[in-house]
């Protein structure tokens, strides 16, 4: 592949390609059926549309008396009290019926007078005038028949069992989880002279995103071995994650191997740290490969901001507001800089200290952000989150901080 920077993608464009690859991969995957107590981190295989209104009847939200709010007092109390398990009775004009919270309203009723606000004498009811809809939960106000509630490819979480259960669903169809191999490259790692700091982290990320990951060891910087091991793993796994060897050095063989084995869909994204990520499709094996740079913090950064959507289907990332405590200058234009910060709350709000700034617990730079050193500094992993920015940070300004808990 030619070594130029003109083909580098901005993050949004890279994520779009990742999501397109995910959609194409899911369309060819097997599915299985799971019960609602198993849906945590599963990927939905079929769009779910409401097949009925929920609730199917107007319900009372207070214990009291149900009637037509356009009728005038006094109202005659008819029949027996209505409970949630009962079928809704019919009432005549000028009548009210006792009703419990959660019970279905008669078709003729549109309001509920709270029991403690009611005056009763000789089975006649008085109270304050009510507007239609008072203390009622209207039919279809939660879900309407025909409404699309869950999209194919959406990642489910335990909270989704609430809505699915209300629809009467006991089972849902989901895709099989991705099987993922994690392979570390580099002679220094293979021979044990340098610790492998990436593989366990990458495997943990994949598992936190709801898929399976297996550490498949190391391979030295020898082209034939790099290519053959990736080829063999792609035969066995849905996804192969490699770490190291993604830049343009003389022994950076991973991208060359992927180019030989399949199609490299992009290489390098305009993020610092973490720029030299690649995604490739290996059609002979129906496998996808992500080549992750070797520096551990850069590896985590680029994986969570670019690779994560392949496993989760999620593009947006939640953030919180905080006030920056120090000025931070940036390097060359044309990049998004991911600045790690620690967060602290005080009486004036949430404050963000750039971790790596000379005034922080990790002294790496005085004013200009240094992604290269921070990318290798394991202490950086103690940050609480990151600020993603294309412009310098100014002390006292309010910024959006992406918490690490939102990425993992």
N, C-alpha and C positions, 0 to 999 in steps of 0.2 A: 504493500500500500504506500502511496506517496506520502511523504512527511511534510505536510503543510497544515496550517491552522485554519485555512479558509473553510474547511468542512466541519469545524466544530459547531455543535448545536447549542442553542440556549436551552435551559432546563425545560421550559414548556414544550419545545419541539421534541426533545428527547423523551419526555414523559408521554407525549402523544404517540410516539412510535412504540414505546413499551406497552401502552394500553392496546394498541392495534395488534401487537404480537400476542398479547394475552388473550384477546377476543378470538383470534384465529386459532390459538392453541386450545382454548376451552371448547370450541366448536367440535373438536375431534376427540374429546375426552369421554371416558366412561362415566356413568352416573351411578348413584346409589340412593337408597331411601333411608332417612333417619327420622327418629322421633324428636319431638320438641325439646326433650331434655338432652339432646346430643348436638344441638345446632351451633354451639359456640365456635366461631371462627370458620364455619363452613361456607362454601361458595354456592349460591343458589343456581340451579341448572334450568329452571323454568320461571318465567314471569308469573307472578301471582296477582290475579284480578279478583276483587270482591264479587262473590256470587249472590250476595244478598245485602240488604240494608242492615246496619248495626247502629243502634238497637233496632229490632224489628218492630217494636211498639214504642210509643212515648212512655217514659217512666217517670215516677215520682222521685225527687231527690231529697224529700223531707217526709217525715211522718205527719199526716194531716188529713185533709179532705180535698178530694178531687172534684172539679165541676167546670162548667163553662163560665169563663170570667165575664162574659157579656150578660149573664143572668144577674138578677138583683136579689139581695137578701130580703127576707129570710129564705133559705133553701131547705128543702126537706131531705133528711138523711135517709138514704135508701139502702137496703140490702145489708150484707155482712162486709167486714173489713177485707180489703184486697191485699194479698201478700205476694212477694216476688214469684212464687211458684204457681200462682193462679192464672187462669185465663182472664183477660179483661172483661168485666161485665158491661152491660149497656145501662145507661141512665137516661131519664127523660129530662126535658127542659125544666129548670127549676129544682133539679135534684142534685145532691152531692153524695159521695160515697167515702167512707173511711178508707185510708190507704197507707201502706207502709213504705218506707224508703226502698227504692228498687223495684216496686211493684208496677206492672203495666197499667197505664191509664185507660179508662173507657174511651172509645173512639169519640164520644161526644164531649169529653173533658179536655181542657187546655191549660189548666192552672191548678196549683195546690196551695191551700191555706194551711200554714203551719199549725199543728195541734195546740201549741201554747198560745197562739193568737186567736183561737176560736172560742166563740161563746155559743153554748148549746142549751136549749130549753125545749122540752117536749119534742125531741128529735127534730128540732129546727135549728138551723145554723146561721149565725151572724159573724161578721168579721170585717176587716178593712177591704176596700175595693182592690182588686188585683188586675194586673195586666196579663193578657194571654202569654203563656210561656213561663210564668212565675213558678220556680221550683220544679221545673220539668226538664227532662232529658229527651229531646225530640228524636223521633224516628229518623234514622239515616244521618243524624248529625255527627256521628263518629265515622261511619263508613257508608258510602253509597254504592249500590250495585253497579258494576261496570268500572269502578275506579281501580286504576293500576296502583298497587301498593308496594310491590317488590319487583325489581327488575332482574332479569337473567344476568348472572355474573356478579350480583351484589353479594358482599360478604355479610353473613348473618352473625348476630351476637346474641347472648342470652336474653337481652331485653326484647328481641324480636319475637320471642315465644309468647309474649303478652298479646300482641296484635294477631299473630297467627292463631293462637288459642281462641281469641274472640271471634275469629272467622270460622271456628269449628274445625281447623286443621289439626290433625294429630301427627301427620307425617308430611315431610317435604322431600323433594328430589334435589340432591346436591351433586356437585362434581367430585370425583375422586381427588384427593389432595395431591399436589405436585410432589413427586419424589425428587430430592435434590442431593447431588454430590458436591462436596466441598473439597477442593484440591489446592494445596499450597505449592507454589513453584519457587525455585531459588536454590542454588547449590548450598549456600550458607545455611539455609533452613534444613535442607535435606540431610546435610552432614552434621546437624546439631550445633553448629557454631553460633547461630542466631535463633532465638526463640520464635516460634510461630505464634504471633499475637493476633492474627486475623481469623483463623479458621473457626475457633470456638465461638468467636463473636458473630461471624457470619451465619454459622449453623443456628445459633441462638436467635438471631433476627428472623430467620426463615421460620423457625418453630413459633416464635411470637406472632407471626403473621398467619399462622394456621396451617402450615404445611410441614412435611417431613424432611429432615436433613440428616445426612450421614457424612462423617469425616472420612475421606478416602486417602489420607496420608499426603506425602510430599513427592515432588519430582525435581531432579536437578536441572540446571540451565543447559540442557542438551536438546536441540531441536527435535530430533527423531523421537526421543522419549516423551517430550511435552506433547507432541502431536499424537502419538500412539495411545498415551494414557487418556487424553481428552476424548479421543475416538472411542476407546473402550468404555469409558464412563457414559458417554452419550448413548451407547447401545443399551445400557442398563437403566439409566435415569431419565426423567423428564427434563430436568434442568441440571446444568453443570455450572458451578461457581468456581472460578479460579481466582487466586490472589497472587499478585506480583507479576512482573514481566509484561506490563501493559504499556510501557512507555516506548521510547525509540532508541534505547541503548543497544549495544552490540549483542547482549545476551537476553534481550527482551523478546522472547520467541512466541509468546502466547497469541498475539494478534496475527502474526504470520501463520501460525498453525490454524487458527480459526478461519482465516482467509482461504487456506488450502482445503479445509474440511467442509466449508459451507459458505455462507454469505454473511459478511460483517455488515450489520444494518446501521450502525454508527460507531464511531470511535472518537472519544473526547467530547466533553461537555463543558460549557463555560462556567464552571464552578471551581472555586479555590477555597479549601483544599479538595482534592479528589478528581481533578480534571480527566485523567486518562482512563475512563471507563469505556468498555465496549459491550455491545450486545450483538450476538450472532445467532443465526438460524442454521442448524445442521440437518438438512432435509433428508439425508440418508437414514437418519435415526429418529426423525420427528422430535428432535430435542432443541432446546434453547440454551444458549450459554451466555453468562455474564462474566466478563473479565474485569476484576476489581483491582485497583492499584494496591501496592503492598504496604504503604505506610498506614498504621492502624487507624488513626483518627480520620485521615483522608478516606480510608476504606469504609469506615462507618458513615461518614458524611455522604459520600456519593451513593452508597447503598440505600440509605434511608430516603434520600431525596430523589433518586432516579430509578433505582431497581425496585423499591418497595411497591409501587403501583402494579407491577406484574403479579405479585403475590396477593395483593389486597384489593385491587381494582379501584383504589381511592386516589383521587388527584389532589383534593384539598387537604390542607394540614392546619389544625387549630393553632391559635397563638394567643398570647396574653400581652397586655400592655405593661411597659416598664419604662423608667427613666434612666437613661445612660449616665454613668458616673464619670466617664473619662472620654476625651477626644480620641478618635481612632482614625488615622489616615489609611488609605488603601493603596494598592499597587496599580498596575496598568489598567486602563479602561478595557471594557470588553469582557468583563467577568462579573458573576455574582460572587460576593465574598461571604463565607459562612463564619461568622465571628462567635466563638463560644463565650458564654457569660454565666456568672453565678448570680442568683437572685436572692434578695433579702427584702423582707417587708418591715416597714417602720411606720411611725405615725403619719408620715408624708406620702405613704404609698409604697409601691413595689419599685425597687432599685436594681439595676443591672450593671454589674462590674465586669468588664471584658477580662476574661481569664486568659492570661498571657501578657497583659499589660504590666509594666514594671511595678505598678501600685497594687497589683493583685497578688494572690497566693502563688502564682507562677509567673516569674519575671522572664519574659522572652523578648518583648519589644518595648520601646519607650513611647512612640507615637504611631509609627507605621506598622500595621498589621503584618505578621509574618506567617503566612499559611504553611510554608515549607517546614519550618521548625515545629510549629504546633501540630502538623500532620503526623509527626513522629513522636510527639511528647505524650506518653501514657497518662501523665497527670491531667491532661486536658479532658480526659474522660470523666473527671469529677465536676465538670460544668453542669449546670441545671438545664441549659438550653442553648439556643443559638439565635443570632440575629442574621437574617439573610438580606444583604444590601448591595447596591451598586454605587452608593455614594458614601463618603466619609461620615462617621458618626460624630455628633457634637455633644459634648457634655451638657446635660440638662434637657435634651430633646426626648420626646416620647417615641418609643420604637415598639415593634411587634416582636415578641420573643416566642420562638417555637420550642416548647418544652420537650426534652428528650422522651418524656412519657407519651407524647403524641406520636412519636416516630417508631417506637418499639412495641 
